[in-house]
Amino acid sequence: MQKTACTIRVLWKSPVIPAMLTLCSRATNSLSRTAFNNLRRQALTNNAFRSMSSLTNSATTMLAWQIESYGGNDKLKLVEKPIPSITKPDQVLIKVYASSVNPLDIKLRSGYGARLLNKARRVSPGGEFPLTLGRDCSGVIVDMGKDVKKFEIGDEIWATINQVNQGAHAEYVVTTTGEMSHKPKILSHIEAASIPYVAITSWSATYAISRFRPENAVGKMVLVHGGSGGVGSFAVQLLAAWGARVISTCSTDSVDFVYSLGAHHVVDYKTTDPEKELRKLGQFDLIVDTVGGSVEEYSLRLLNGAKGANYVTLVTPFLDMIEEKGPVLGSLAASFSLIKKALSTIKTGSKYRWAFATPNTKALEDVAALVQNQKIRPVVNQVFPFNEVPDAYQKVEKGPARGKVVIAVVNEEKTVSPKRVNIFENA
């Protein structure tokens, strides 16, 4: 039971007013530009009093994409609602300039993990609605609690948002100092928004769970499955920056791209037998699996058991089991599944582990330094304007893509003229 409680705590840490107007265009539910701007003006001209605010303008309402029940893309609605207020001393209110869409958002939109998350929220089923998704963002601090020390109003930051809370697919979002850091100065907000969630996910799998760190990574053999995806493309860069010898798998059309991220060798799983090709390269000290499925079975045979290698998967049945069996029985079933695989792996001298995205300020600070020193670059697949958020979800839902899908909540071109990100350049 102690193991189960620990597992739940890890997950919980891993980082309202009715709609006034909902407009659709085509099957994607995207708003027309005119309708979107009209709704934005309504939000910005609402001058009601807002307590505890340090906002310099009179805005008291914002636009946010919400769901009022679980399901498909048709559940996403753009609404006007009050700007959230600071309610705890360590909280920060962010004006969101850009956010990203992660595969987790697609799952949460469909009800993934609702039973456990509602337990953390202390609400009964349905009490979580209306719900705004979005697990990371880049923006500017406009308000903060009395215990916030390292930041000032006006600072540019990047942040992750705990999935228990209202998310960042909105014009403003509240987070805590434990889930944010100053963003790298060399990045635009659009570029910066592509990194926080994949950064804390990769960090959890490597630095935290496997204790694979800059001081012991140099020269080690590392395998990253799915090196062209959002988490995979970041993990390849992070491990290469730490001095590891990085090998990755991907599809044929992404081989050159993954090489451009710093991989030392790339295996095309579509045109070769990946297990056979990987065996030629030797045994691995760390395997990070972002793919799951049949990949896991053969990958465990590639570990360097003599050196206590780690296999870490980001594809776990934990929340699925919670949803199917309930919090207690689901946690027990998930724990037994993990223990069974861990024990079988220990026999070969290796370790089998699960990893979850966990809020981590140190991770964001260290990654910001690597980005600032140009050791890691953002990988943006496509940028969608804020009125086309359902299209962004649809893009992610269609399947694997190079890098991240980003939402431009504020049009930066009018203010900072960010440099363009071309993931195909030098690929």
matplotlib code that plots the C-alpha trace (Angstrom):
import matplotlib.pyplot as plt

x = [0.0, 2.9, 4.1, 0.6, 0.4, 3.9, 2.8, -0.3, 1.7, 4.1, 1.2, -0.5, 2.7, 3.3, 2.6, -17.0, -19.3, -21.4, -20.2, -21.4, -20.7, -19.8, -19.2, -18.3, -16.9, -16.6, -16.3, -13.2, -15.2, -12.7, -13.9, -13.8, -11.4, -14.2, -16.2, -13.0, -12.0, -15.5, -15.5, -12.0, -13.2, -16.1, -13.7, -11.3, -14.0, -15.5, -14.5, -15.9, -13.8, -11.3, -9.9, -6.2, -5.1, -1.9, -3.1, -2.2, -5.3, -9.0, -9.5, -11.4, -12.4, -10.5, -11.1, -10.5, -11.1, -13.1, -14.9, -18.1, -18.0, -15.6, -15.5, -14.1, -13.0, -16.6, -16.5, -14.0, -15.7, -14.3, -15.8, -15.5, -14.8, -13.3, -9.5, -8.4, -7.3, -4.3, -5.6, -2.3, 0.9, 3.1, 0.9, 1.6, -0.8, 0.5, -0.6, -0.2, 1.6, 1.8, 1.0, 1.3, -0.9, 0.5, -0.8, -1.9, -4.3, -6.0, -6.4, -7.6, -10.2, -11.6, -11.7, -8.3, -7.5, -10.7, -11.4, -7.9, -7.7, -11.1, -10.0, -7.1, -9.4, -11.8, -14.8, -17.4, -17.7, -18.7, -17.5, -14.4, -16.3, -16.0, -12.4, -9.6, -6.8, -3.1, -0.2, 2.5, 3.0, 5.2, 4.1, 4.5, 3.8, 1.0, 0.2, 1.7, 1.3, 3.1, 5.6, 6.9, 10.5, 12.5, 10.2, 8.8, 5.7, 6.6, 9.1, 9.0, 8.6, 7.8, 5.8, 4.0, 0.5, -0.5, -3.3, -5.4, -5.8, -7.3, -4.9, -3.1, -5.3, -6.5, -5.4, -4.4, -3.5, -2.4, 0.5, 3.0, 6.7, 7.4, 6.2, 8.0, 11.3, 12.5, 12.3, 15.5, 16.0, 17.0, 13.6, 10.3, 7.3, 6.2, 9.5, 9.6, 6.0, 7.2, 9.6, 8.4, 6.2, 8.5, 11.4, 10.0, 8.9, 12.4, 13.9, 11.8, 12.8, 16.5, 17.7, 15.1, 14.0, 17.2, 19.6, 21.2, 22.8, 25.5, 28.1, 27.7, 26.3, 29.5, 30.3, 27.3, 25.3, 21.7, 18.7, 15.7, 12.8, 10.7, 13.3, 11.3, 8.3, 7.8, 9.4, 11.7, 13.2, 13.8, 15.3, 17.8, 19.0, 19.2, 21.2, 23.5, 24.1, 25.1, 27.7, 26.0, 26.3, 22.7, 21.1, 17.5, 14.7, 12.3, 10.5, 12.3, 11.3, 12.6, 16.1, 18.0, 16.0, 16.9, 20.6, 20.3, 19.2, 22.5, 21.9, 25.1, 23.2, 19.6, 17.8, 14.9, 12.4, 10.3, 13.0, 15.1, 14.8, 15.4, 16.4, 18.9, 20.4, 20.5, 22.3, 25.1, 25.7, 26.2, 24.4, 22.7, 23.2, 19.8, 16.8, 14.0, 10.8, 8.3, 6.6, 5.6, 4.0, 6.2, 9.2, 9.4, 9.8, 12.9, 14.4, 14.8, 17.1, 19.4, 20.2, 23.7, 22.8, 26.5, 26.4, 22.9, 21.3, 17.9, 14.8, 12.4, 9.0, 6.7, 3.9, 2.3, -1.1, -1.4, -4.2, -6.0, -6.1, -7.3, -10.1, -11.0, -10.8, -11.0, -8.3, -7.6, -7.8, -6.4, -3.4, -2.8, -3.1, -0.7, 1.8, 1.7, 2.3, 5.3, 6.7, 6.4, 8.3, 10.9, 11.6, 12.0, 14.4, 16.4, 17.4, 19.5, 21.1, 19.0, 16.2, 12.7, 10.9, 8.0, 8.2, 5.6, 5.8, 6.5, 6.7, 10.3, 11.7, 15.3, 14.6, 13.2, 16.1, 18.8, 17.1, 16.8, 20.6, 21.2, 18.8, 20.5, 23.9, 22.4, 22.8, 19.1, 16.8, 13.0, 11.3, 8.1, 6.1, 3.2, 1.8, -1.9, -3.6, -5.7, -9.0, -8.0, -7.2, -9.5, -7.4, -4.3, -5.9, -6.8, -3.2, -1.9, -4.6, -3.8, -0.6, 3.2, 4.7, 8.1, 8.3, 5.5, 2.3, 2.1, -0.8, -0.1, -2.3, -0.8, 0.4, 4.1, 4.8, 3.3, 5.7, 8.8, 9.2, 10.3, 12.6, 11.0, 11.5, 12.2, 12.5, 13.3, 16.4, 19.6, 17.5]
y = [0.0, 2.3, 1.7, 2.6, 5.8, 6.8, 6.3, 8.4, 11.2, 11.2, 11.6, 14.3, 16.4, 15.8, 19.2, 30.2, 31.7, 30.3, 30.9, 34.2, 33.3, 30.2, 30.4, 27.6, 27.4, 24.2, 20.9, 22.0, 24.5, 27.3, 30.8, 33.3, 36.1, 38.7, 36.8, 36.0, 39.7, 40.8, 38.3, 39.5, 43.2, 42.2, 40.7, 43.6, 46.2, 44.6, 47.1, 45.4, 45.5, 42.7, 42.3, 41.4, 42.5, 44.1, 44.4, 47.7, 47.8, 47.6, 44.1, 41.8, 39.1, 36.9, 34.4, 30.7, 27.4, 25.1, 21.8, 21.2, 17.4, 14.9, 13.8, 14.9, 18.1, 19.4, 19.8, 22.7, 26.0, 29.5, 31.5, 34.7, 34.3, 36.2, 36.5, 34.1, 35.7, 34.9, 32.9, 31.5, 33.3, 31.3, 31.8, 33.8, 35.1, 34.9, 36.7, 33.9, 34.8, 31.2, 27.7, 24.2, 21.2, 18.0, 14.4, 14.5, 17.3, 15.1, 12.3, 14.7, 16.1, 12.6, 12.0, 10.2, 10.0, 11.9, 9.7, 10.2, 13.9, 14.6, 13.0, 15.4, 18.3, 17.2, 17.3, 14.7, 13.6, 16.5, 19.0, 19.8, 21.5, 23.9, 22.8, 24.5, 22.3, 23.2, 22.0, 24.6, 28.2, 31.2, 34.6, 37.6, 37.9, 40.4, 39.5, 37.4, 36.3, 37.9, 35.0, 35.2, 36.4, 35.6, 37.2, 40.6, 41.8, 42.1, 39.2, 36.9, 33.3, 29.8, 27.4, 24.1, 23.8, 21.0, 18.9, 19.2, 23.0, 25.1, 25.1, 27.5, 27.4, 30.8, 34.4, 34.2, 31.3, 30.9, 28.7, 28.4, 29.3, 25.6, 25.2, 28.0, 29.8, 32.8, 31.9, 32.0, 35.5, 34.3, 32.6, 34.2, 33.2, 30.9, 29.0, 29.0, 27.5, 24.4, 23.3, 23.3, 20.2, 18.0, 19.3, 18.2, 14.9, 14.2, 15.4, 13.1, 10.1, 10.9, 13.1, 12.2, 8.6, 7.1, 9.5, 9.9, 13.4, 15.6, 14.4, 10.8, 10.9, 11.5, 8.7, 6.6, 4.7, 6.0, 4.9, 7.2, 5.6, 8.0, 10.7, 12.9, 13.5, 16.2, 14.5, 12.4, 15.4, 17.1, 14.1, 13.5, 17.1, 17.0, 13.8, 14.9, 18.2, 16.1, 14.3, 11.0, 9.0, 9.1, 6.6, 7.0, 5.4, 7.1, 6.7, 7.1, 10.7, 11.9, 10.3, 13.4, 15.5, 13.4, 13.5, 17.3, 17.3, 15.7, 12.0, 10.0, 7.2, 6.9, 3.7, 3.7, 1.3, 1.2, -0.1, -2.1, -4.6, -2.2, -4.8, -6.3, -2.8, -1.7, -4.9, -4.0, -0.8, -2.5, -2.5, 0.6, 2.2, 4.0, 3.5, 6.1, 4.8, 7.3, 4.8, 1.7, -1.4, -4.0, -1.7, -2.5, -6.3, -6.2, -3.1, -4.8, -7.3, -4.4, -3.2, -3.3, -5.3, -5.5, -1.7, -1.5, 0.1, 1.7, 1.2, 4.1, 4.2, 7.2, 4.9, 3.4, 1.9, 3.7, 6.1, 3.6, 1.1, 3.8, 4.7, 1.0, -0.2, 2.9, 4.7, 1.9, -1.2, 0.6, 1.8, -1.7, -3.3, -0.7, -1.2, -5.0, -4.6, -2.3, -4.6, -7.7, -6.1, -4.6, -7.9, -9.7, -7.0, -7.1, -10.7, -9.3, -6.6, -3.8, -1.6, -1.1, 2.2, 4.4, 8.1, 10.9, 14.6, 16.2, 20.0, 21.0, 24.5, 23.3, 21.4, 24.5, 26.7, 24.2, 23.8, 27.5, 27.8, 25.1, 26.8, 30.2, 28.6, 27.1, 23.5, 22.9, 24.4, 24.6, 22.2, 23.8, 21.8, 24.2, 27.4, 28.0, 31.3, 31.3, 31.2, 27.9, 25.9, 23.0, 22.7, 22.5, 19.6, 17.9, 18.2, 16.5, 13.9, 12.7, 11.2, 11.6, 14.8, 16.3, 18.5, 20.5, 22.2, 25.7, 28.1, 31.8, 33.4, 36.9, 38.0, 38.6, 40.0, 43.2, 43.6, 41.5, 40.1, 36.7, 34.7, 31.9, 28.3, 26.0, 22.4, 21.2, 23.5, 21.5, 18.4]
z = [0.0, 0.7, -2.9, -4.2, -2.1, -3.4, -7.0, -6.5, -5.0, -7.9, -10.3, -8.4, -8.3, -12.1, -12.7, -14.5, -15.8, -18.6, -22.2, -23.6, -27.2, -29.1, -32.8, -35.3, -38.7, -40.7, -38.8, -36.9, -34.7, -35.5, -35.2, -38.0, -37.6, -37.3, -34.8, -32.7, -32.6, -31.6, -28.7, -27.7, -27.7, -25.4, -23.0, -23.0, -22.5, -19.4, -16.6, -13.5, -10.3, -9.8, -6.3, -5.5, -9.0, -10.1, -13.7, -15.3, -17.6, -16.9, -18.2, -15.9, -18.3, -20.8, -23.5, -22.9, -24.7, -22.4, -22.4, -20.4, -20.9, -22.2, -25.8, -29.2, -30.7, -30.8, -27.1, -27.3, -26.9, -26.8, -24.0, -22.1, -18.4, -15.4, -15.3, -12.5, -9.2, -7.0, -4.0, -2.6, -1.6, -4.0, -7.1, -10.2, -12.7, -16.3, -19.4, -21.9, -25.1, -26.4, -25.3, -26.8, -27.4, -26.0, -26.6, -22.9, -23.8, -26.3, -23.7, -21.0, -23.4, -23.7, -20.0, -19.4, -15.7, -14.7, -11.6, -10.1, -11.1, -9.6, -6.4, -6.3, -7.1, -4.4, -6.7, -7.6, -11.3, -13.4, -10.8, -12.8, -15.5, -17.3, -17.8, -19.6, -20.9, -21.8, -19.8, -20.6, -21.8, -22.2, -21.1, -18.8, -15.1, -14.4, -10.7, -7.9, -4.3, -1.4, -1.0, -4.6, -4.3, -7.4, -9.9, -10.7, -12.5, -16.1, -16.1, -19.1, -17.9, -19.2, -17.1, -16.7, -15.4, -13.1, -14.8, -11.6, -12.3, -15.1, -18.1, -20.4, -23.5, -22.3, -22.3, -18.6, -16.3, -12.7, -11.7, -8.9, -8.5, -8.3, -11.9, -13.7, -14.4, -16.4, -20.1, -22.2, -23.6, -27.0, -27.6, -28.7, -26.7, -29.5, -29.4, -25.6, -25.3, -27.2, -24.4, -20.8, -20.7, -22.8, -20.7, -17.3, -18.9, -20.2, -17.0, -14.9, -17.0, -17.0, -14.2, -11.5, -12.1, -13.7, -11.9, -15.3, -15.1, -16.6, -14.2, -15.1, -18.6, -20.6, -23.1, -21.9, -24.5, -24.6, -26.7, -27.3, -29.0, -31.0, -31.5, -33.8, -31.5, -29.0, -26.0, -28.1, -30.0, -26.7, -24.9, -27.8, -27.4, -23.6, -23.5, -26.2, -24.4, -21.3, -23.3, -23.8, -27.0, -28.2, -30.6, -31.6, -33.6, -36.0, -39.3, -42.7, -43.4, -40.0, -40.0, -41.2, -38.8, -35.8, -36.8, -36.8, -33.2, -32.2, -32.4, -33.1, -34.9, -36.1, -36.8, -39.3, -37.9, -41.1, -43.5, -41.1, -38.2, -35.4, -32.8, -35.1, -36.1, -32.4, -31.3, -33.7, -31.8, -28.4, -25.1, -23.6, -20.3, -20.5, -22.7, -22.8, -24.4, -25.7, -28.0, -25.9, -27.3, -28.9, -28.6, -24.9, -25.3, -27.5, -25.8, -22.5, -24.2, -25.2, -21.7, -20.3, -17.2, -16.1, -15.4, -13.8, -16.9, -16.7, -19.0, -18.5, -20.2, -20.5, -21.8, -18.7, -17.9, -14.6, -15.3, -17.5, -14.7, -12.3, -14.7, -15.1, -11.6, -9.4, -7.4, -4.9, -7.0, -10.0, -8.1, -6.7, -10.2, -11.7, -8.9, -9.3, -13.0, -12.4, -9.7, -11.9, -14.7, -12.4, -10.8, -14.1, -15.2, -12.0, -12.8, -15.7, -13.5, -15.0, -13.7, -15.1, -14.3, -15.1, -15.5, -15.4, -16.1, -12.7, -12.1, -11.5, -11.3, -11.4, -14.6, -16.3, -15.0, -16.1, -19.5, -19.9, -19.5, -22.1, -24.5, -23.8, -24.6, -27.8, -26.6, -27.1, -29.7, -29.9, -32.3, -33.6, -36.1, -36.7, -35.1, -34.9, -34.0, -30.8, -32.7, -34.3, -31.2, -32.3, -35.5, -33.3, -31.3, -34.5, -35.8, -32.7, -32.6, -36.2, -34.9, -34.6, -36.0, -35.8, -32.7, -31.1, -32.1, -30.6, -30.1, -30.6, -28.0, -28.7, -32.1, -31.3, -34.8, -33.7, -30.8, -30.7, -34.3, -33.2, -35.5, -37.4, -36.4, -39.3, -38.2, -41.7, -42.0, -42.0, -41.5]

ax = plt.figure().add_subplot(projection="3d")
ax.plot(x, y, z, "-o")
ax.set_aspect("equal")
plt.show()
